[in-house]
């Protein structure tokens, strides 16, 4: 499995187990990653585009496959809001996610589950001069991340770096009027 496939599969990975109303760690509902998880990655990038433009691209969950080649498809009914559930395919896995934080244009976080991995992915955007600083962090928990901590940590970090690069290219091409 490619690094990006596993990362995206885990990126959405923290849904409450069946029959539970919320995950064990309530921080996940506030859009914070699980700092005690065995696998954590983060990254930051400066994008030469307005924060509203970057937000628009990120908020268009159904449009993620247009700019992120690691995502094959997204299924979402209606507009994305806090509490919206969506599924997406990354590599061989289908990820079931729930949007937990949607604070335009500054914060976005979702939780999800796939392949026995529970994850939370949080994003923060901040205007900076003529551009936007985008910071993201993701945590993975579960048996697989505990058993393969080192390997999955490398994989997740590479995926975070890739998605930041894809987002930068998309936002800057929009800003330049290429699309």
Protein Blocks (a to p, Z undefined) as FASTA:
>chain_A
ZZklmmmmmmmmcccdehiabdfblmlmnopacfkbfbdcdddddddddfklmmmmmmmm
mlmmmmmmkbmbdcdehjddehiacdddehjbdcddddfbdcdfkbccddddeehiacdd
ddddddehjbccdddddddedjklmmmmmmmmmmmmmmmmmmmmmmmmmmmmmmnopZZ
